[in-house]
């Protein structure tokens, strides 16, 4: 009888300990492992400065923030970016724009002062993620050269990306969405200077 009671208590203790073990945290990055090809054939006579990407405060965190139903959101503590979302977006877009233009970023570049500086400012206005369904990204962005700051392009992009199943698909979908956004931005500047927005949002 005592042995049976002991085994019963032991099973209860093991069950309680198992329930206290938290699920592992899975980390993801927005830095793409696929190198982007040069968008323009000519050598670009500038370096770029991608300013910190603005993200609404509710989204600027490491945890995935996904839509739940018509008007709800979920904060997924076990699915996280490797840093706050704003930092991830800035690093990813800077890297991809550098690849598309085949130019370096001005950060840490010794001779950056001797080159024309192109500034890129991106502000995320909407980022909705429906797990297993789609991503919707709306971003306002401007590009302009520092030496002619009064002349710049003011543009808006609205991107929709279907998703596969699972959280890994969210990370892949976000990488592909950012690659598409970077390609749109890179298409507005060539070796001769500013071109035009891909829509009517130019000034």
SEKOL-116982 format. One record per residue (C-alpha): residue number from 1; residue in one letter; x, y, z. Coordinates in nm, 4 decimals. Layout:
<romis>
<romi NUM,"a",<X,Y,Z>>
...
</romis>
This chain:
<romis>
<romi 1,"x",<0.0000,0.0000,0.0000>>
<romi 2,"x",<0.2782,0.2404,0.0921>>
<romi 3,"x",<0.4637,0.1541,-0.2292>>
<romi 4,"x",<0.1504,0.2250,-0.4352>>
<romi 5,"x",<0.1029,0.5597,-0.2584>>
<romi 6,"x",<0.4665,0.6532,-0.3187>>
<romi 7,"x",<0.4374,0.5756,-0.6915>>
<romi 8,"x",<0.1193,0.7819,-0.7094>>
<romi 9,"x",<0.2887,1.0829,-0.5477>>
<romi 10,"x",<0.5926,1.0414,-0.7744>>
<romi 11,"x",<0.3726,1.0455,-1.0849>>
<romi 12,"x",<0.1991,1.3597,-0.9643>>
<romi 13,"x",<0.5330,1.5330,-0.9006>>
<romi 14,"x",<0.6623,1.4364,-1.2478>>
<romi 15,"x",<0.3408,1.5644,-1.4073>>
<romi 16,"x",<0.3664,1.8955,-1.2215>>
<romi 17,"x",<0.7312,1.9382,-1.3211>>
<romi 18,"x",<0.6486,1.8678,-1.6846>>
<romi 19,"x",<0.3731,2.1299,-1.6817>>
<romi 20,"x",<0.6204,2.3872,-1.5461>>
<romi 21,"x",<0.8670,2.3394,-1.8323>>
<romi 22,"x",<0.8046,2.6225,-2.0780>>
<romi 23,"x",<0.7906,2.5661,-2.4509>>
<romi 24,"x",<1.1149,2.6545,-2.6346>>
<romi 25,"x",<1.1489,2.9959,-2.7984>>
<romi 26,"x",<1.2084,2.9883,-3.1737>>
<romi 27,"x",<1.4106,3.2770,-3.3183>>
<romi 28,"x",<1.3985,3.4083,-3.6769>>
<romi 29,"x",<1.5825,3.6715,-3.8795>>
<romi 30,"x",<1.4730,3.9022,-4.1596>>
<romi 31,"x",<1.8209,3.8972,-4.3143>>
<romi 32,"x",<1.7777,3.7019,-4.6368>>
<romi 33,"x",<2.0238,3.4283,-4.7276>>
<romi 34,"x",<1.9467,3.4845,-5.0980>>
<romi 35,"x",<2.1789,3.7529,-5.2425>>
<romi 36,"x",<1.9955,4.0113,-5.4527>>
<romi 37,"x",<2.1222,4.0728,-5.8049>>
<romi 38,"x",<2.2232,4.4200,-5.9218>>
<romi 39,"x",<1.9165,4.6076,-6.0481>>
<romi 40,"x",<2.0956,4.8682,-6.2640>>
<romi 41,"x",<2.3823,4.7827,-6.5042>>
<romi 42,"x",<2.5755,5.1037,-6.4391>>
<romi 43,"x",<2.7921,5.1775,-6.1368>>
<romi 44,"x",<2.5990,5.3926,-5.8910>>
<romi 45,"x",<2.7934,5.7106,-5.7971>>
<romi 46,"x",<2.6697,5.7278,-5.4392>>
<romi 47,"x",<2.6552,5.5578,-5.1012>>
<romi 48,"x",<2.3345,5.5057,-4.9065>>
<romi 49,"x",<2.2115,5.5894,-4.5604>>
<romi 50,"x",<1.9024,5.3938,-4.4614>>
<romi 51,"x",<1.7560,5.5698,-4.1593>>
<romi 52,"x",<1.6063,5.3603,-3.8769>>
<romi 53,"x",<1.2768,5.2220,-4.0043>>
<romi 54,"x",<0.9746,5.3560,-3.8180>>
<romi 55,"x",<0.7429,5.0847,-3.6858>>
<romi 56,"x",<0.4292,5.1429,-3.4731>>
<romi 57,"x",<0.5092,5.0922,-3.1058>>
<romi 58,"x",<0.2703,4.7975,-3.0743>>
<romi 59,"x",<0.4711,4.6078,-3.3375>>
<romi 60,"x",<0.8253,4.7147,-3.2458>>
<romi 61,"x",<0.9098,4.4151,-3.0308>>
<romi 62,"x",<1.0820,4.0803,-3.0854>>
<romi 63,"x",<0.7646,3.8720,-3.0494>>
<romi 64,"x",<0.5545,3.7915,-3.3546>>
<romi 65,"x",<0.2370,3.9989,-3.3556>>
<romi 66,"x",<-0.0332,3.8320,-3.5647>>
<romi 67,"x",<-0.3970,3.9009,-3.6422>>
<romi 68,"x",<-0.6634,3.6949,-3.4688>>
<romi 69,"x",<-1.0058,3.7048,-3.6271>>
<romi 70,"x",<-1.1574,4.0315,-3.7455>>
<romi 71,"x",<-1.0212,4.2694,-3.4814>>
<romi 72,"x",<-0.7967,4.0755,-3.2449>>
<romi 73,"x",<-0.4189,4.0325,-3.2220>>
<romi 74,"x",<-0.1963,3.7706,-3.0635>>
<romi 75,"x",<0.1499,3.8225,-2.9149>>
<romi 76,"x",<0.3473,3.5018,-2.9720>>
<romi 77,"x",<0.6093,3.4801,-2.6974>>
<romi 78,"x",<0.7577,3.1559,-2.8342>>
<romi 79,"x",<0.8046,3.2907,-3.1895>>
<romi 80,"x",<1.0467,3.5836,-3.1963>>
<romi 81,"x",<1.2662,3.7895,-3.4263>>
<romi 82,"x",<1.6337,3.8015,-3.3313>>
<romi 83,"x",<1.5860,4.1664,-3.2226>>
<romi 84,"x",<1.3089,4.4250,-3.2124>>
<romi 85,"x",<1.1176,4.4378,-3.5402>>
<romi 86,"x",<1.2325,4.7916,-3.6263>>
<romi 87,"x",<1.5991,4.6918,-3.6005>>
<romi 88,"x",<1.5385,4.3807,-3.8092>>
<romi 89,"x",<1.3631,4.5822,-4.0808>>
<romi 90,"x",<1.6391,4.8443,-4.0910>>
<romi 91,"x",<1.9212,4.5907,-4.1226>>
<romi 92,"x",<1.7399,4.3813,-4.3824>>
<romi 93,"x",<1.6332,4.6722,-4.6051>>
<romi 94,"x",<1.9757,4.8386,-4.5830>>
<romi 95,"x",<2.1440,4.5126,-4.6846>>
<romi 96,"x",<1.9076,4.4501,-4.9761>>
<romi 97,"x",<1.9222,4.8069,-5.1087>>
<romi 98,"x",<2.3019,4.7902,-5.1004>>
<romi 99,"x",<2.2812,4.4713,-5.3069>>
<romi 100,"x",<2.0313,4.6052,-5.5602>>
<romi 101,"x",<2.2337,4.9236,-5.6176>>
<romi 102,"x",<2.5696,4.7510,-5.5624>>
<romi 103,"x",<2.6769,5.0323,-5.3315>>
<romi 104,"x",<2.7942,5.0343,-4.9699>>
<romi 105,"x",<2.6165,5.1839,-4.6760>>
<romi 106,"x",<2.7706,5.5038,-4.5423>>
<romi 107,"x",<2.7891,5.3564,-4.1914>>
<romi 108,"x",<3.1470,5.2805,-4.1044>>
<romi 109,"x",<3.2737,5.3749,-4.4505>>
<romi 110,"x",<3.5948,5.5719,-4.4235>>
<romi 111,"x",<3.5570,5.7711,-4.7463>>
<romi 112,"x",<3.1779,5.8200,-4.7282>>
<romi 113,"x",<3.2211,6.1980,-4.7096>>
<romi 114,"x",<3.3770,6.2010,-5.0571>>
<romi 115,"x",<3.0754,6.0359,-5.2192>>
<romi 116,"x",<2.7246,6.1606,-5.2869>>
<romi 117,"x",<2.4916,6.0463,-5.0102>>
<romi 118,"x",<2.1470,5.9025,-5.0841>>
<romi 119,"x",<1.9138,5.8962,-4.7860>>
<romi 120,"x",<1.6288,5.6464,-4.7582>>
<romi 121,"x",<1.3592,5.6911,-4.4966>>
<romi 122,"x",<1.0940,5.4190,-4.4520>>
<romi 123,"x",<0.7889,5.4319,-4.2252>>
<romi 124,"x",<0.5703,5.1252,-4.1770>>
<romi 125,"x",<0.2060,5.2336,-4.1580>>
<romi 126,"x",<0.0466,4.8907,-4.1525>>
<romi 127,"x",<0.1772,4.5399,-4.1029>>
<romi 128,"x",<-0.0857,4.2708,-4.0648>>
<romi 129,"x",<0.0058,3.9035,-4.0508>>
<romi 130,"x",<-0.2562,3.6325,-4.0709>>
<romi 131,"x",<-0.0932,3.2992,-3.9825>>
<romi 132,"x",<-0.1211,3.0431,-4.2652>>
<romi 133,"x",<-0.2867,3.3078,-4.4827>>
<romi 134,"x",<-0.1135,3.6348,-4.5835>>
<romi 135,"x",<0.0964,3.9413,-4.5000>>
<romi 136,"x",<-0.0198,4.2955,-4.5765>>
<romi 137,"x",<0.2446,4.5702,-4.5587>>
<romi 138,"x",<0.1836,4.9399,-4.6194>>
<romi 139,"x",<0.4885,5.1662,-4.6033>>
<romi 140,"x",<0.5560,5.5326,-4.6805>>
<romi 141,"x",<0.9111,5.6043,-4.7943>>
<romi 142,"x",<1.1254,5.8848,-4.9254>>
<romi 143,"x",<1.4527,5.8917,-5.1170>>
<romi 144,"x",<1.6685,6.1948,-5.1828>>
<romi 145,"x",<2.0272,6.3119,-5.2010>>
<romi 146,"x",<2.1714,6.5015,-4.9080>>
<romi 147,"x",<2.3107,6.7793,-5.1284>>
<romi 148,"x",<1.9669,6.8459,-5.2821>>
<romi 149,"x",<1.7481,6.7805,-4.9797>>
<romi 150,"x",<1.4635,6.9929,-5.1154>>
<romi 151,"x",<1.4194,6.7483,-5.4048>>
<romi 152,"x",<1.3078,6.4015,-5.3107>>
<romi 153,"x",<1.0579,6.1310,-5.3943>>
<romi 154,"x",<0.7735,6.0703,-5.1517>>
<romi 155,"x",<0.6151,5.7338,-5.2223>>
<romi 156,"x",<0.3901,5.4647,-5.0791>>
<romi 157,"x",<0.3962,5.0889,-5.1308>>
<romi 158,"x",<0.1197,4.8418,-5.0530>>
<romi 159,"x",<0.2322,4.4801,-5.0654>>
<romi 160,"x",<0.0375,4.1565,-5.0227>>
<romi 161,"x",<0.2144,3.8232,-4.9767>>
<romi 162,"x",<0.0363,3.4841,-4.9507>>
<romi 163,"x",<0.1713,3.2575,-4.6779>>
<romi 164,"x",<0.2265,2.8869,-4.6436>>
<romi 165,"x",<0.1519,2.7023,-4.3232>>
<romi 166,"x",<0.3441,2.7459,-3.9988>>
<romi 167,"x",<0.5547,3.0113,-3.8314>>
<romi 168,"x",<0.8579,2.9472,-4.0521>>
<romi 169,"x",<0.6384,3.0568,-4.3433>>
<romi 170,"x",<0.5859,3.3929,-4.1714>>
<romi 171,"x",<0.9619,3.4542,-4.1568>>
<romi 172,"x",<1.0058,3.3520,-4.5217>>
<romi 173,"x",<0.7073,3.5622,-4.6275>>
<romi 174,"x",<0.8430,3.8659,-4.4450>>
<romi 175,"x",<1.1845,3.8247,-4.6102>>
<romi 176,"x",<1.0202,3.8050,-4.9530>>
<romi 177,"x",<0.7983,4.1056,-4.8790>>
<romi 178,"x",<1.0999,4.3152,-4.7776>>
<romi 179,"x",<1.2908,4.2031,-5.0874>>
<romi 180,"x",<0.9985,4.3232,-5.2993>>
<romi 181,"x",<0.9844,4.6561,-5.1154>>
<romi 182,"x",<1.3615,4.7062,-5.1531>>
<romi 183,"x",<1.3383,4.6315,-5.5262>>
<romi 184,"x",<1.0602,4.8893,-5.5691>>
<romi 185,"x",<1.2654,5.1529,-5.3849>>
<romi 186,"x",<1.5833,5.0681,-5.5771>>
<romi 187,"x",<1.3960,5.1134,-5.9031>>
<romi 188,"x",<1.3404,5.4832,-5.8318>>
<romi 189,"x",<1.7093,5.5853,-5.8439>>
<romi 190,"x",<1.9729,5.5137,-6.1077>>
<romi 191,"x",<2.3145,5.6547,-6.2014>>
<romi 192,"x",<2.1500,5.9740,-6.3315>>
<romi 193,"x",<1.9601,6.0475,-6.0104>>
<romi 194,"x",<1.5998,6.0291,-5.8972>>
<romi 195,"x",<1.3381,5.8831,-6.1312>>
<romi 196,"x",<0.9777,5.8637,-6.0113>>
<romi 197,"x",<0.7569,5.6765,-5.7679>>
<romi 198,"x",<0.5894,5.3616,-5.8945>>
<romi 199,"x",<0.2551,5.5310,-5.8220>>
<romi 200,"x",<0.1073,5.8785,-5.7956>>
<romi 201,"x",<0.2750,5.9534,-5.4615>>
<romi 202,"x",<0.5620,6.1605,-5.6076>>
<romi 203,"x",<0.6550,6.5180,-5.5303>>
</romis>
